[in-house]
Amino acid sequence: MNRQPSDEEIRAAAPRLKDGPGPGSPPARALDETWSDEPGLLGWFSAINHKTIALRFMVATMLFFGAGGILAALMRLQLARPANTLMGPDMYNQVFTMHGTTMMFLFAVPVMQAVAVYLVPLMVGTRSIAFPRLNAYAFWVFVMGGLMLYAAFFVNAGADAGWFSYVPLAGPDYSPGKRVDFWAQMITYTELSAIIEAIVVITTALKLRAPGMTLNRMPLFVWAMLVTAFMILFAMPAVMLASTALIMDRLVGTHFYNPAEGGDALLWQHLFWFFGHPEVYLIFIPGLGFISAIIPTFARRPMFGYTAMVLSLIATAFLAFSLWVHHMFATNLPELGKSFFTAASMMIAIPTATQIFCWLATLWTGRLNFRTPLLFVLAFFLILVLGGLTGIMLAAVPLNLQVHDSYFVVAHLHYVLIGGAVFPLFGAFYYWFPKFTGRMMGERLGRWNFWLMFTGFNIAFFPMHLLGMQGMPRRVYTYQAGAGWDSLNFVSTMGALVLAAGVLAFVVNVLRSWHGGAPAGADPWGGGTLEWATASPPPPCNFHAIPVVHSRDPVWQPLPPGAPAEPPLPTHVMGITADEREVLVTTAIDALPDVLHTFPKPSIWPFACALATTVLFTASIFTPWAVVWGMIPVAAILTLWFWPGRRQTARHLAMERRP
């Protein structure tokens, strides 16, 4: 329900940052009760608070990360010595496909969105994320899609055509059975979830910002997630279209990818990589946002070159959509066309280099506090630069043709993704863990975590460059002795085990710190953005008083010189009520108060709708008629989801009559 706020309500909804009712005051207790999820088992499935959903999202994605890591360890153990018999070729095909699929579709992009779901509302100073029920639905759909894929794997029906499932290998002629069908339908689950989360983040960042948070005052992390969300809206439909066409070829006899019937096998590569290369930046750009949040806090100074940083993020997003053909240099595309994609592949290094120089300038002129989050940031610089250099090498067509489908490409991919995303992500977990839980993570164990991961990563993946240059192809389950690959594969496997020990140290640190870590205050690191202006962990309503923003670092600079110092009206007499989930909506550019919007209460219908969606998607793998009959329960649940109750209608009518 929308209504225009009065001038008095606008002024009341915009108090000074440090003012507002105390945590134990009656207005604060009323707000906490209004915004809390319901107790009990039914309440657990009905939860819609963005912090609750985000923490569940993070836990789910990290569990998938652990599963993908176990599969990676199995691959490395298989390749540790020649002619190994730990796995046969069929199981190895399933393992490496499940590893790549898990890391790319069930971990890398979803975990970045999960962190955004938690932090973006706090950083922009609002009490809720946009469309909270839809946000909960996206989480449940994601989890059910991942569980479907792994259920198939455990009954020997795991995907086995590679994480990018090239046709005709993934087509009905060469991959009979349901393995590829489960993979293709998993794409529908995860991409539906990702698109919903993108819509939620875009709306939150553009329409729910605190008064005064103009676009040029928005935190760089929010900018990074906003750019990522727009990229998702343009990239994800391509792979959803591709996977839908693939499953139709397999189930209903269409011929989108069958050249004998007028189709085109290269169409799959174009559609997939039009999504696939931007996906690298869907993982990478949030990592840049983490870096831009961590460095100012530990350098003790504002970020250097804010405008250049924002423009670089936007430029990276645009250029990311012009690179997909460099994955197809081994195909028979025109050579002149390949040269344009070579140029674009090299150009995209420019905005990233601009950001690196801004980060280095901030570090150089700051007073550094060398804690665990900053260590992961410094490792990011080294690993990303190495990965970027091999990326520029692969942009050259002659070299690309020589190392195509070799372990050189595997090494490059992991240097870019782990260096550009996983290391910043772990730094972000250490940085925001006090905000998530109210506890500090152990510093000593954190340093062990860092050094084990950094050392193990380089030992595991640097030798793969040499293996690729020596001709070892990727996606082979064994090799013969005497090929010259024995020692490097053994070293790589030992490095993978050290890397796994580092991840295990992180898990131990999280479990020990969750309940037994040192208590953290509202702002244990001395950060400058709005998430540090509320308690740790935040109350259900995020902010007991809506903050007003006067600078890019509102915690460091809460009021400009000469600003009025009169206290705000108390929350219980403000225009925004304490007994309804009312949120202040602001204008997209200047963040001026616009309308007051009433948000929905917790509901079981998002979970029920996700269950109905799961039945529809999974059953359609076995019969196309499931699409028809499966829509009926989905439509019925959606009707109940949006059907207003009498009490809700009465309250809305009363609020509309309110002066």
C-alpha positions in Angstrom: 0.0 0.0 0.0 1.4 3.4 -1.1 0.5 6.8 0.2 2.2 10.2 0.0 3.8 11.3 3.3 3.1 14.8 4.7 5.9 17.3 5.1 5.9 16.7 8.8 6.2 13.0 8.3 9.1 13.5 5.9 11.0 15.6 8.4 10.2 13.1 11.1 11.4 10.1 9.0 14.8 11.7 8.6 16.5 12.2 12.0 20.2 12.6 12.6 22.2 9.4 12.2 23.1 9.0 15.9 19.7 9.9 17.3 16.5 7.7 17.8 15.0 5.5 20.4 17.3 3.4 22.5 17.4 -0.4 21.9 15.4 -1.0 25.1 12.8 1.8 24.8 9.1 1.0 24.2 9.2 2.3 20.6 12.2 0.2 19.8 10.6 -2.9 21.3 7.5 -2.3 19.3 9.5 -2.0 16.1 11.4 -5.2 16.9 8.2 -7.0 17.5 6.6 -5.7 14.3 9.6 -6.7 12.1 10.4 -10.0 13.7 9.7 -13.3 12.0 7.2 -15.6 13.7 8.4 -18.3 16.1 8.1 -22.1 15.8 8.5 -24.5 12.9 5.9 -22.8 10.8 7.5 -19.5 11.5 10.9 -20.9 10.3 9.4 -21.8 6.9 7.5 -18.5 6.8 10.5 -16.2 7.5 11.0 -13.3 5.2 13.4 -11.0 7.1 16.2 -10.3 4.6 18.9 -11.0 7.2 17.5 -14.4 8.1 17.1 -15.4 4.4 20.6 -14.1 3.6 22.3 -16.1 6.4 20.5 -19.2 5.2 21.5 -18.4 1.7 25.2 -18.0 2.8 25.1 -21.3 4.7 23.5 -23.1 1.7 26.0 -21.8 -0.8 29.0 -22.6 1.5 27.7 -26.1 1.9 27.6 -26.4 -1.9 31.1 -24.9 -1.9 32.2 -27.7 0.4 30.6 -30.3 -1.8 32.3 -28.8 -4.9 35.6 -28.8 -3.0 35.3 -32.5 -2.1 34.7 -33.3 -5.7 37.8 -31.2 -6.7 39.9 -33.1 -4.1 38.7 -36.4 -5.6 39.8 -35.3 -9.1 43.2 -34.2 -7.8 43.7 -37.6 -6.0 42.8 -39.4 -9.2 45.4 -37.4 -11.1 48.1 -37.5 -8.4 49.8 -40.4 -10.2 49.5 -41.9 -13.7 47.2 -44.8 -14.5 45.3 -44.3 -11.2 42.2 -46.4 -10.5 40.5 -44.4 -7.8 37.7 -43.6 -10.3 36.7 -44.9 -13.7 36.0 -42.6 -16.7 32.2 -42.5 -16.2 32.4 -41.5 -12.5 35.2 -39.0 -13.3 33.0 -37.4 -16.0 30.2 -37.0 -13.4 32.7 -35.7 -10.7 34.3 -33.0 -12.9 30.9 -31.9 -14.3 29.3 -31.7 -10.8 32.4 -29.8 -9.5 32.2 -27.1 -12.2 28.5 -26.9 -12.1 28.4 -26.6 -8.3 31.1 -23.9 -8.2 29.7 -21.8 -11.0 25.9 -22.1 -10.6 25.4 -23.2 -6.9 28.2 -21.2 -5.2 29.9 -18.4 -7.0 27.1 -16.1 -8.1 24.5 -17.1 -5.4 26.9 -16.5 -2.5 27.6 -13.0 -3.8 23.9 -12.3 -4.0 23.4 -13.7 -0.5 25.9 -11.3 0.9 24.2 -8.5 -1.0 20.8 -9.5 0.3 22.1 -9.1 3.9 24.2 -5.9 3.4 22.6 -3.7 0.8 19.5 -2.8 2.9 21.8 -2.0 5.8 24.2 0.0 3.7 21.5 2.1 2.1 19.7 2.7 5.5 16.4 1.0 5.0 14.4 -1.4 7.2 13.8 -4.2 4.7 14.9 -5.4 1.3 12.4 -4.8 -1.5 9.9 -7.6 -2.2 10.8 -9.7 1.0 8.4 -12.6 0.1 9.8 -12.8 -3.4 13.3 -12.8 -1.9 12.4 -15.8 0.3 10.9 -17.6 -2.7 14.2 -17.1 -4.6 16.1 -18.8 -1.7 13.8 -21.8 -1.6 13.9 -22.3 -5.3 17.7 -22.1 -5.3 18.0 -24.7 -2.5 15.6 -27.1 -4.1 17.3 -26.9 -7.5 20.7 -27.7 -5.9 19.2 -30.6 -4.0 17.6 -32.0 -7.1 21.0 -32.0 -8.9 22.8 -33.7 -6.1 20.0 -36.2 -5.6 20.4 -37.2 -9.2 24.2 -37.5 -8.7 23.8 -39.8 -5.7 21.7 -42.2 -7.8 24.3 -42.3 -10.6 22.3 -39.8 -12.8 24.7 -36.9 -12.3 25.5 -34.6 -15.2 28.5 -35.8 -17.1 28.9 -33.5 -20.2 31.0 -30.7 -18.5 29.7 -27.7 -16.7 29.1 -26.0 -20.1 27.4 -29.1 -21.7 28.5 -28.6 -25.3 26.3 -30.0 -27.9 26.2 -32.4 -29.7 27.8 -34.2 -26.7 24.9 -33.1 -24.5 22.3 -33.8 -27.2 20.0 -36.8 -27.3 22.2 -38.8 -29.6 25.4 -38.8 -27.5 23.9 -38.5 -24.0 20.9 -40.7 -23.6 19.2 -41.0 -20.2 18.3 -38.2 -17.8 21.8 -36.9 -16.7 21.9 -33.8 -19.0 18.2 -33.2 -18.4 18.8 -32.8 -14.7 21.6 -30.4 -15.4 19.6 -28.3 -17.9 16.6 -28.1 -15.5 19.0 -27.1 -12.6 19.9 -24.1 -14.8 16.2 -23.0 -14.8 16.1 -23.2 -11.0 19.3 -21.2 -10.3 18.8 -18.6 -13.0 15.2 -18.0 -11.9 16.5 -17.4 -8.4 19.3 -15.2 -9.6 17.0 -13.0 -11.7 14.6 -12.6 -8.8 17.5 -11.6 -6.5 18.7 -9.1 -9.1 15.3 -7.4 -9.2 15.2 -7.3 -5.5 18.7 -5.7 -5.2 18.0 -3.2 -8.0 14.8 -2.0 -6.4 16.3 -1.8 -3.0 19.4 0.2 -4.2 17.4 2.6 -6.3 14.2 3.2 -4.3 14.8 2.4 -0.6 17.9 4.5 0.1 18.0 6.7 3.3 17.2 10.3 2.8 20.2 12.2 1.5 22.0 9.1 0.0 22.2 10.4 -3.5 23.7 8.2 -6.2 27.1 9.8 -5.7 27.0 9.0 -2.0 26.1 5.4 -2.4 28.7 2.9 -1.0 30.9 1.3 -3.7 29.8 -2.1 -2.6 26.2 -1.2 -3.3 27.3 0.2 -6.7 29.1 -3.1 -7.4 26.0 -5.2 -6.5 23.7 -2.8 -8.5 25.9 -3.2 -11.6 26.0 -7.0 -11.1 22.2 -7.1 -10.8 21.8 -5.3 -14.1 24.2 -7.7 -15.7 22.3 -10.7 -14.4 19.1 -9.3 -16.0 20.8 -9.3 -19.4 23.0 -12.4 -19.1 20.9 -15.0 -17.4 18.0 -15.1 -19.9 20.5 -16.3 -22.6 21.5 -19.4 -20.7 17.9 -20.1 -19.6 16.9 -19.9 -23.3 19.9 -22.2 -24.3 19.1 -24.8 -21.6 15.4 -24.7 -22.5 16.1 -25.3 -26.1 18.5 -28.2 -25.1 15.9 -29.9 -23.0 13.3 -29.5 -25.7 15.7 -31.1 -28.2 16.1 -34.0 -25.8 12.5 -34.4 -24.6 10.1 -33.3 -27.3 12.2 -33.8 -30.5 13.0 -30.2 -31.5 16.2 -29.6 -33.5 17.6 -26.3 -32.3 21.2 -27.7 -32.2 20.9 -30.5 -34.8 22.6 -29.3 -38.1 21.0 -32.2 -40.0 17.6 -30.7 -39.4 18.5 -27.0 -39.9 19.8 -26.4 -36.4 23.3 -25.2 -35.4 25.6 -26.7 -32.8 27.5 -23.4 -32.5 24.2 -21.7 -31.5 24.7 -23.3 -28.1 28.2 -21.9 -27.7 27.0 -18.4 -28.6 24.1 -18.5 -26.2 26.0 -20.1 -23.4 29.1 -17.9 -23.6 27.0 -14.7 -24.0 26.0 -15.6 -20.5 29.2 -17.5 -19.5 31.7 -14.7 -19.9 29.6 -12.0 -18.2 29.2 -14.7 -15.4 32.9 -14.4 -14.7 32.3 -10.7 -14.0 29.1 -11.5 -12.0 31.5 -13.3 -9.7 34.3 -10.8 -10.0 32.5 -7.4 -9.7 31.1 -8.3 -6.2 34.6 -9.2 -5.2 35.7 -5.7 -6.3 32.9 -4.4 -4.1 34.2 -6.3 -1.1 37.7 -4.9 -1.7 36.3 -1.3 -1.9 34.5 -1.8 1.4 37.5 -3.4 3.3 40.3 -1.1 2.1 39.0 2.2 3.4 38.3 0.7 6.8 41.8 -0.8 7.3 43.5 2.2 5.6 41.7 4.6 7.8 40.8 7.0 5.0 38.1 7.4 2.4 38.5 5.6 -1.0 40.6 7.5 -3.5 38.9 8.2 -6.8 35.3 7.4 -6.0 34.0 8.6 -9.4 36.6 6.7 -11.3 35.8 3.5 -9.3 32.1 3.8 -10.2 32.7 4.4 -13.9 35.2 1.5 -14.0 32.5 -0.8 -12.6 30.1 0.3 -15.2 32.7 0.1 -18.0 33.6 -3.5 -16.9 29.9 -4.5 -17.1 29.5 -3.1 -20.7 32.8 -4.7 -21.9 31.9 -8.0 -20.3 29.2 -8.5 -22.9 31.7 -8.1 -25.8 34.1 -10.9 -25.0 32.2 -14.2 -25.3 33.7 -15.2 -28.6 37.2 -15.6 -27.1 35.9 -18.9 -25.7 35.2 -19.9 -29.4 38.5 -19.0 -31.1 39.0 -22.7 -32.0 35.7 -22.7 -34.1 35.4 -21.7 -37.7 34.3 -18.1 -37.1 35.7 -15.4 -39.4 39.2 -14.4 -38.5 38.4 -10.6 -38.8 35.6 -11.1 -36.2 38.0 -12.8 -33.8 40.3 -9.8 -33.9 37.6 -7.5 -32.6 37.1 -9.9 -29.6 40.8 -10.0 -29.0 40.8 -6.2 -28.7 37.8 -6.2 -26.4 39.4 -8.9 -24.3 42.5 -6.7 -23.8 40.5 -3.5 -23.2 38.6 -4.9 -20.3 41.8 -4.9 -18.3 41.8 -1.1 -18.4 38.9 -0.4 -15.9 40.2 -3.1 -13.6 43.6 -1.6 -13.7 42.0 1.8 -12.8 40.4 0.3 -9.7 43.7 -1.3 -8.7 45.5 2.0 -8.9 42.7 3.6 -6.8 43.0 0.9 -4.2 46.8 1.2 -4.1 46.6 5.0 -3.7 44.2 4.5 -0.8 46.5 2.0 0.9 49.6 4.1 0.2 48.2 7.2 1.8 46.5 5.4 4.7 47.5 4.1 8.1 47.2 0.3 7.6 45.7 -2.1 10.1 47.0 -5.5 9.1 44.2 -7.8 10.2 42.9 -10.9 8.5 40.5 -9.2 6.1 43.3 -7.0 4.8 45.5 -10.0 4.3 43.0 -11.6 1.9 42.8 -8.2 0.1 46.6 -8.1 -0.4 46.6 -11.7 -1.7 43.8 -10.7 -4.1 46.2 -8.2 -5.8 48.9 -10.8 -6.5 46.7 -13.6 -7.6 44.4 -11.4 -9.7 47.3 -9.8 -11.5 48.7 -13.2 -12.4 45.3 -14.4 -13.6 44.8 -11.2 -15.6 48.1 -11.6 -17.3 47.3 -15.1 -18.5 43.9 -13.7 -19.6 45.6 -11.2 -21.9 47.7 -14.1 -23.2 44.6 -16.1 -24.0 43.1 -13.1 -25.8 45.6 -13.6 -28.5 44.2 -16.1 -31.1 47.5 -17.9 -31.9 48.3 -18.7 -28.3 44.7 -19.5 -27.6 44.6 -22.1 -30.3 47.8 -23.8 -28.9 46.6 -24.0 -25.3 42.8 -24.4 -26.0 41.2 -27.1 -23.8 44.5 -27.6 -21.9 45.3 -27.2 -18.2 46.7 -23.8 -19.0 43.0 -22.7 -19.3 42.1 -24.5 -16.1 44.9 -22.6 -14.3 43.8 -19.2 -15.7 40.2 -19.8 -14.8 41.0 -20.6 -11.2 43.5 -17.8 -10.8 40.8 -15.3 -12.0 37.9 -16.8 -10.1 39.5 -17.8 -6.8 41.9 -14.9 -6.8 39.3 -12.4 -7.9 36.3 -13.7 -6.0 37.0 -16.4 -3.3 39.9 -14.5 -1.6 37.8 -11.3 -1.4 34.8 -13.3 -0.3 36.8 -14.9 2.6 38.1 -11.4 3.5 34.5 -10.2 3.5 33.4 -13.0 5.8 36.0 -12.0 8.3 35.1 -8.3 7.9 31.3 -8.7 8.3 31.2 -11.7 10.6 30.9 -9.4 13.6 27.9 -7.7 12.0 26.3 -11.1 11.1 26.7 -12.7 14.5 27.8 -10.0 17.1 31.0 -12.0 17.6 34.6 -11.5 16.3 36.4 -14.3 14.5 39.6 -15.6 15.9 42.6 -13.6 14.5 45.3 -16.3 15.0 43.2 -19.0 13.4 42.3 -16.5 10.7 45.9 -16.0 9.8 46.4 -19.8 9.7 43.4 -19.9 7.4 44.9 -17.2 5.1 48.4 -18.6 4.8 47.2 -22.2 4.2 44.8 -21.0 1.5 47.3 -18.7 -0.1 50.1 -21.2 -0.1 48.0 -24.2 -1.1 46.3 -22.3 -3.9 49.5 -21.3 -5.6 51.0 -24.8 -5.2 47.9 -26.3 -6.6 47.2 -24.1 -9.6 50.5 -22.6 -10.7 51.9 -26.0 -12.0 48.8 -26.3 -14.2 50.1 -23.5 -16.4 53.2 -25.7 -17.0 51.1 -28.8 -17.5 49.0 -27.0 -20.1 52.1 -25.7 -21.9 53.4 -29.3 -21.9 50.2 -30.5 -23.6 48.1 -32.0 -20.9 44.5 -31.7 -21.9 41.7 -30.9 -19.5 38.9 -33.4 -18.7 41.0 -36.5 -18.8 40.6 -39.0 -16.0 44.1 -40.5 -16.3 47.4 -40.3 -18.2 50.3 -42.7 -18.9 53.6 -42.6 -17.1 56.4 -41.0 -19.0 54.4 -38.2 -20.4 56.3 -35.7 -18.2 53.2 -34.8 -16.2 53.7 -37.0 -13.1 55.6 -34.7 -10.8 53.6 -31.6 -11.6 50.3 -33.4 -11.0 51.6 -34.7 -7.7 52.7 -31.3 -6.6 49.3 -29.8 -7.7 47.5 -32.5 -5.6 49.6 -31.7 -2.5 48.7 -28.0 -3.0 45.0 -28.9 -3.2 45.2 -30.7 0.1 46.9 -27.7 1.8 44.2 -25.5 0.3 41.5 -27.8 1.7 43.2 -27.6 5.1 42.9 -23.8 4.9 39.2 -24.0 4.1 38.8 -26.4 7.1 40.6 -23.9 9.3 37.9 -21.3 8.2 35.1 -23.7 9.1 36.6 -24.3 12.5 37.0 -20.6 13.1 33.4 -19.9 12.2 32.0 -22.7 14.4 34.2 -21.6 17.4 33.5 -17.9 16.9 29.7 -18.1 16.3 29.0 -18.6 20.0 32.3 -18.3 21.7 34.0 -15.5 19.9 34.8 -12.1 21.6 31.7 -9.9 21.6 31.7 -7.3 18.9 30.3 -3.8 19.3 28.3 -2.0 16.7 31.4 -1.0 14.8 34.4 -3.1 15.9 36.5 -2.2 12.8 35.7 1.5 12.8 34.0 1.3 9.4 32.3 4.3 7.8 29.3 3.0 6.0 25.8 2.7 7.4 25.8 -1.0 8.3 28.1 0.0 11.2 25.6 2.5 12.5 23.3 -0.1 14.0 23.8 -2.9 16.5 25.7 -6.2 15.8 23.7 -8.3 14.9 21.2 -5.7 13.7 17.7 -5.6 15.2 14.8 -7.0 13.1 14.0 -3.5 11.8 17.7 -2.7 11.0 17.4 0.9 12.2 15.2 2.1 15.1 15.5 5.6 13.5 15.9 6.1 9.7 19.3 7.7 9.2 20.0 10.8 7.2 23.1 10.7 5.0 25.3 13.8 4.5 28.4 12.2 3.1 29.9 9.0 1.5 31.0 7.8 4.9 28.1 8.7 7.1 29.5 7.0 10.2 32.7 9.0 9.9 31.0 12.2 9.0 27.4 12.1 10.4 26.7 15.8 10.1 28.2 18.6 7.9 29.5 21.7 9.7 26.7 24.0 10.8 24.0 21.4 10.5 21.0 21.7 13.0 21.5 19.7 16.1 17.9 19.5 17.3 16.8 16.0 18.2 14.3 14.1 16.0 10.8 13.2 17.0 10.6 9.9 18.8 9.8 6.9 16.7 6.3 6.2 18.2 5.1 9.7 17.1 6.8 9.7 13.7 5.0 9.4 10.4 6.5 5.9 10.0 4.5 3.8 12.5 6.0 1.2 14.9 3.1 -1.3 14.6 3.1 -1.7 10.8 5.9 -2.7 8.4 6.1 0.8 6.9 9.2 1.7 4.8 10.2 5.1 3.4 10.5 5.0 -0.4 12.8 7.7 -1.9 13.5 9.0 -5.3 16.0 7.1 -7.5 18.6 9.8 -8.0 18.6 12.2 -5.1 17.0 10.0 -2.4 14.3 12.5 -1.5 11.5 11.0 0.5 8.7 10.0 -1.8 6.1 7.7 -0.4 5.5 5.4 2.6 5.0 1.8 1.6 3.6 -1.0 3.8 5.6 -4.3 3.4 4.0 -7.7 3.9 4.3 -9.9 6.9 5.8 -13.4 7.1 4.0 -16.0 5.0 4.2 -19.7 4.3 3.2 -19.1 0.7 6.8 -18.4 -0.7 7.9 -21.8 0.6 4.8 -23.5 -0.7 5.2 -21.9 -4.1 8.8 -23.0 -4.3 7.6 -26.6 -3.6 5.0 -26.4 -6.4 7.7 -24.9 -8.7 10.0 -27.8 -7.8 7.3 -30.3 -8.7 6.7 -28.6 -12.0 10.3 -28.3 -13.0 11.4 -31.8 -11.9 8.4 -33.6 -13.3 8.9 -31.9 -16.6 12.2 -33.8 -17.0 10.1 -37.0 -17.4 7.0 -35.7 -19.2 6.2 -32.4 -21.0 2.7 -32.6 -19.7 4.0 -31.7 -16.3 4.4 -28.1 -17.6 0.7 -27.9 -18.2 -0.6 -29.7 -15.1 2.1 -28.3 -12.8 1.0 -24.7 -13.5 -2.3 -25.3 -11.7 -0.9 -25.6 -8.2 1.5 -22.8 -8.8 -1.3 -20.5 -10.0 -3.5 -21.5 -7.0 -0.7 -20.8 -4.5 0.1 -17.5 -6.1 -3.5 -16.5 -5.8 -3.5 -17.3 -2.1 -0.1 -15.6 -1.8 -1.5 -12.2 -3.0 -5.0 -12.6 -1.7 -5.5 -9.8 1.0 -6.9 -10.8 4.4 -9.7 -8.8 6.1 -7.4 -7.6 8.8 -4.8 -6.4 6.3 -7.5 -4.6 4.2 -8.9 -2.9 7.3 -5.5 -1.7 8.4 -4.7 -0.3 4.9 -8.0 1.5 4.7 -7.4 3.0 8.1 -3.9 4.1 7.1 -5.2 5.7 3.9 -7.6 7.8 6.1 -4.7 8.8 8.4 -3.8 12.5 7.9 
